[in-house]
Amino acid sequence: MYGLEAENGGGWCLPEAQLAIAGIQVARTIYDTLTVPNADGEYVPYLAESITSNDTADEWTIVLRDGIKFHDGSDLTAEVVKNNIDAFRGQYEGRSPLLFVFVFDNIDTVEVTGPLTLTVTTKVPWQAFRAYMYSNGRFGISAQAQLDDPDHCDTNLIGTGPFKLEEWKQNDHLTAVRNPDYWNQPYPYLDEIEYRPMPEGTQRLNAFETGEITVMHTSGPESIKTLRELADQGDANLIESDQYAEVGYAMLNATKPPFDNLIARQAMAYAIDRDAVNEIRNLGILQNASGPFGPGNMGYLEDAGYPEYDPDKAKALVKQYEEETGLPFEFALISTPDTSTIETAQLVKEYAETAGAKVTLGQIEQAQLISTAIAGDFNAILWRNHPGGDPDSQYVWWHTGSPVNFGKFSDPEIDRLLEEGRSEGDSAKREQIYQDLNRRFSEQLWDLWAQWTLWVIASAPEVHDVMGPDLPDGSKPFPGMGNGHTVMGIWVEQ
């Protein structure tokens, strides 16, 4: 049994789903993607046998593996994959994606050219096309029967993955059983896996310590500290990863006062002592983020120019904001109801109010947090996003007009850099482009960076190979855990 940090209340009609890590973890159990990242951050074929482009990277040929079947016995064909791609990009009757329409907006045409072959043309050269055929684990390929189910696409889960859905009782458990016909034999090893949503970090930890669950994931420092102690005693296996890390931050709404004003954003950046927050709330376990790109990722900078803590400057900027706008410096800060996250929000509130701001705290369940962000019904939210990989995957989160640019900022310079990085074929030039983008965030402060996320997976001593086997091409699996992990290689010592 696997303890997850949240329930995915919206289900798994993947083109329309809004999946955070818990939802992606389940999706990767049921569905496969056309590509997956490896240990070097390269996107290699998975359901696809190959994905190749022309010289200008605006025409891509996908060749599928032969003999793969969905859980309902139907064949994986080029036609079904085309229908999936079209469903994600809003070009398939009966499916109405909200977020992915923009994600796949660069696709111009999708054409089936053989039983297992299709050609995708793009509007502009797309160097990261292979990365989008993974889309951080969200681009699982569904069977035709699920795509065409008008009433139960969200609950009628039919993939090609290592496990098949047996039962989902929302807010209680989801059980998946072994797919005996899985194409990547001899996997999976387990006969069954049961996921249990446990939003409270202490609840998950207690369940693990008592043996109620045998695997759990967490990014909570207090839980990590206890789990490290259990591992030292031989009572747990532990996998820790801050490679290709997500970043934790305060996401600001650039369309509403006070954060539609650069002075206000600067005030809060100077007001928060990130070193102290890391020590008090994270036990010093995490690393302060210099920007959205973690160490090892393209675009990373040790120093991107993010403001250092300066309480006097923060107070002066709060006063300047109020004098220039005639408005009080006040805002609501939203978090999830997890006790640890609330305590972090309370600490941020203290720093902000020391600088002269007035802050109201509120909590929303994680499953509803994305809907709140989409609606723009917030001033600031404690957020976690932007896992590593090809930085073009962040295009949809930051480009003007994107429905998942939740902060709703419009920055022509960021737009320009994103567009250049998408099509640039020279890796050194792409590196420079994304470093410049990193610096731009520190100048405009559309988001207030906190720390890079450290994800930990704890398993009982008898549970092994949690991160899975080598990939079909022989490369090692991706070490980042911000988008969950495969479960097909897990085995239990008897």
N, C-alpha and C positions, 0 to 999 in steps of 0.2 A: 504494500500500500504506500502511495506517494502523496505527501502533503503539499498542496499548492497554496500560494499566497492569496488566491482569489478565485471566485467562481466566474465563469464566462457566461453571463446571463443572456447574451444575444445569440448564443449558439454558433454553429460552424457552417453556415452557408458562406463559404470563404470569400466570394466576390463582394459580399455585403457585410461581412463580419468586421468587427472592430476589436482586434485581438491584442491584448497585452501579453506579458510573458506566460502567464498561466494558460491562457487560451492557445498560444503558440505551442506550448509544451504538449498539450493534448492533440493539437493539429498534427504535429510531427509524429505522433503515435499512430494516427489513422491514415495520414496522407503522405505522399512523397512529392518532392519538387523536381523540376527539370534539371536544376543544378544544385550543388551545395558548395559552401566554402571549405577549403582545406586549411591545414596548419599554417600555410604561407599566405593566407588571405586571398588565394586564387579561387575562382569559381569554376568548378570542374563538373563534367556531365554526371547526372545521376539517373533519373528516368530517361533522359536523353542519352543516346550513345555518343553523339557529337553535336556541338553547336559552333558553327563557323561563319565568318563574315566575308564580304568582299573587301577590296582594298580601302574603300572609304567608310566602312563600318556603318553603312546605312541599309544593308541587305544582309539578313541573317538566315542561315539554313539550319533547321533543327531536324536531326535524324533520331528517331526513338528506338529504344531497345525492343527487340522482337519478343513476342511470347508473354508479355506482361498482361495480367488480368486484374480487374477491379474485384472488390469483395463480393459483388453480386454475380461474378462469373463473366461479365462483359469484357471485351478486349480494349486495351489501350491502343488507340489509333490516332493518326494525325487529325482526323476529323474531330474527335473528342477533345484533343488538345487545342485545336483552333477554337472550338466552342468555349472552352475554358478561358482562353486568352480574350476572346470577344466578350465574354461575360464580365471579366474583370474591367475591361475598358468601356463598358456600357454599350456594347454593340450586339447584344444577344437578347432576343425577345424573352421576356419573363423574368429577367434578372435586372435589378436596379441598384447598382453599386453607388455609394455616395463618395467614398474616399478614393477608390482606385481609379475612377474616371480620370482624375488628374495624374495619378501615378503613371498610368500607361498612355497618357495623352500623346507621347512622342511616336507611338505606333501609328503608321499610316494604313497599311494593309496586311492581312494575314491570308495566305493562300495555301491550300493543300496541294502538294505536287506529287504525292504518292501515298500508299497506304500508311507508311511510317515517316513520311517526310513533309515538312511544311516550310514555307518561306515567309519571313516577316520583313517588311520594309519599314523604315523609320523616316520621320520628317526631317530630322537632322542626324548627322553621324552620332552614334550612341556607343561609346567605348564601354560603358558599364552594362550593356544589354544582358550579359550572362548573369550579372548580379541581380538584375530585376527578375530573372527567371527563378530566383530564390526568394527575393523580397523579404529578407529577414525571417524566413520560415513561413510566411503568410501565403505564398503562392503555391499551395498544394493543389494537385490536379484531382478534381472530383469526377465521379462517374456520370454518364449522361443522365441516368435516372435521378440523381440528386439535383443536377442542374435544372432539370425539367419538372421538378416537383413543385407545384404552385403553392402548396400549403405547409410542407414540412422540410423544405430545403435546409433549415437551420438545425433540425434534429435528425434527419435521415442521412447520417454520415456514411458515405461510400467512397473509399479511396483505394489506393493500391498499396497502402502502407503495411508495416509488419503486424499490426493488430487491427481487429475489426470491432466496431462498437457492439456491445451486448446490451448495456442499459445505462441510461442517464437519468438520475433523479436530482433535479436541480437543487443546489445548495446542500446536497448530501454526498453524492458520489457519482462518478462515471467509471464504468467497468468496460474494459476492452479485452478481447480474447485473442489468442494466437491465430495469425493467418497462416494456415498450413501450406498455402500455395504461394507464399511470398517469393518474389522473383530473385531476391538476394539471399539464396540459401547458403549456409544452414540456418540462417536467422529467421525469426527471433528465437531465443532460447526459452523465455518464460511462457507459461501456458496462459497467464492472465496478469493484467495490471489494473489496479484500482486507484483512481485519483480522488482525493478528498480535499475540497476547498476549506482552507483554514486561514482566514484573513488576518487574524491576530497572531503576531509572531510568537508570543509566549505560548499560545495554544498549540502551535505547530511544534515548538521545541518540547513542550511537556508530552505531547503525543509520541514524539520520537524517543524521548527518554524512557517512557513507560512501555515501549514496544507496540503501541497502537498503530503506528506507521513505521515502515522500515526505510523509507527514503524521504527526504525533504529538501527543498531549496529555500534559501534565505539570502537577503542582502542586509539584514539587520545586525549592526555591530554587537549588540548585547548577546544575541543568539550565537553569533560567530565566536565570541569569546568563550561561551559555555561549550560549544561544539569542539573547539580546539582543546579544551580541557578533557572532554570525553575521548577525543582521538588520542591524546597523550596517555590516557589510561587504558587504551586498547578497546574502548567501548564503541568506537565509531570509525568508519572510513570517511575521509574528508577530501574533497576536491575543491580547491580555491582557484579563482581566476579573475584577474583584473585586466587581462589581455583583451584588446579590442573592446574596451569597456564602454558602457553607457555613461552618461554624465547625469548627476543629480543637480537640479537647479530650481530657481524660482522663475517660472514662466510668467512674463508680464504681458498684459493686454495693451497693445500700443494704440488702441482706438478709444480708450477711456482715460479720463484723469485718474490718478496723476501721471500714469506712465506713458501717456502720449507726449510727454515732455522729457527731453534728454536730461534736463537739470534734475528732475525727480529720479530718473533711473541712475544718474551719477550719485545722487544723495544716498540711495540705498546700497549701491556698490561700496561706497566708502563707509557706510554705517555698520556693516556686518563684519565682525571679526571671525573670519573663516577658520583661522588656526584654533581659536577658542571653541568654536562650534564643533570642530573636528575632535578636539580633546574631550569636550563635555558630552557630546551626543554620540560620537563615533569611537570613543575610547582611543583616539589617535590611530585607529586601524586604517583609515582611508587616506587617500592622497588628494590634496586640493587640486582642483581642475584649473588649468590655464586657459581652457577653451573647450569646445565640443569634441575635439579629436584627441583621444587618449594616446599614451606613449606607444610607439610602434606603428601607429596608423598614419596613412598619408595625410598631410596637413598639420600634424602635431608640431607644436612649438613649446619649448620649456617655458618661455616667457613671451606671451602674446600681447602684453601690455595691459592686462586686466588690473584695475585699481587695487591698491593696497589699503588695508584698514586705516582710516583716518577719521576718528569721531568728530574732531573739531571742524574738519572740512564738510562732513556730513551735515552737521548742525547749520553751518553757513549756507549750504545748498538748499536745505529745507526752508530756511528763512527766505532765501532768494526766490525760490519757487512761489511761496505764498505772496511775496511782495509783487512779483511780476505778473502773476495770474489772477490775484485776488481770490484765490480758492484755498480752502484748508487742505493741508497735506494729510489725506486720510485714504485708507484702502482696506479692502477685505482680503485676507489670506486664506486660501482653501487648502485642505489636505485630506488624505484618507483618514478614516477613524482609527487606524492602528495606533495604539498607545504611544509607541516609540516615535511615530511620525508627528503626532500631536505635540509631543514634548519638544521636538525640533521646531515646530511652528511657533510654540510659545517662546522659545529662545530667540528666534528671529524677530518676533513681536517686541521683545524687550529691547533688542538693539535698535530697532526702528523707532520705538517710542523714546528711547534715550536721545535720539537725534532730533526729536520734536514731532514725529509723525503720530497719527492715531491709527491703530490697527484693530480690526475686528477679525476674529478667527471663526472658521466654519469647517465642517467635515462633510465629505460625500464619499459614498462607497466607490471602490475602484471601478466597478462595472459601469457606474454612471458618470465617472469623471471625464471620460472622453466625450460623452454627449454634452456635458457642460462646457468643455473646451471648444467643441465645434460651434456651439451656440454663441460663444463669446460672452457668456454671462459670468464674467469674473474680472477681478483686478489683477490678482496674482495667485498662482497655484504652485505648490511644491510638486515638482514633476521629475520624471526620469525617462530619458529617451536617447536617441542617437547612438545605438550600438555600432561598433566598428565594422570595417569592411570598406568597400569602395565608397569614397566620400560623395560620389554622385547620388548615392542612395538617399542623401539628405536633401536633394533638390526639392522634393515634394514638401518637405517640412518648412522650407525657408523662402521659396519663391513667391513673389507677389501673386495673390489671387488663388493660391492653392487652398483647398478646404482644410488641409491639415497643417497649414501655417496658422497654428492655433493662436499665436500671439498677434496675428493679423498685422504685422509690420510690413511696410513697403519700403524697400531699400534698393534703389537702382544699382548701386555698386555691388551689393550681394547678388542681385539678379544677373548682372553682367558676368561676375565671376562664376556663378553656377552654370551659366550657359556656355562659357568658354571651357570650363572643366569637363562638361559633358562630352564635348566633341574633340577635345585635344588628344591627339594620338601619342604625343611625346611624354613619357612618364615623368621626366625631370621638369618639364613645363607644367604638367598637371600638379606636381608637388608644390611648385611655387604659387600656382593659382589658389590652391586650398590653404596654403599658409597665409596668403593675403586675405582670404576670406576669414580665417581665424582672427587676424588682427582687426578686421573690420568689426567683428562682434565686440571686441574689447573697446573699440572707439564709440560705438553706438549703444552698446549695453541693452540690446533687445531682450536678453536673458541674463540672469545673475547666476553665474556658475558657482557651484558649491564643491562637491567632490566627485571623483570618478567612482563608479559603483564596483564593489567587490562582491561577486556572486560565489556562494558556497553551496555545494551539494553534499549533504551528509547521508550516509547509508549505514545500516547495521553491519557489524563485522562479517557476517556471512554473505553479504551482497557484494558482487564484484562487477568490474568492467562497465561502470556507469556511463562513461563517455563513449563507449562503443568501439567497434573494430575499425581497421583501416578502410578507406573508401574504395570503391570498385577499381579505381585506377592505380591503387597501391599507395596513394598519399595518406598522410595522417589526418585525423579529423580536426576540425576547427576548435581551438581552445576557448574561444569566447562563449560565455554562457548567458548573455543578455537575451538571447532568443531561444532559451531552452536547449535541449540536447536530445539526441536519439536515445531510445530505450531498447533497441533491438538486440544489443549485445549483452544486456544484463543477465547474469546468471546467479543462482543462489546455491551456496554450498550446503549440502545436506548432512 
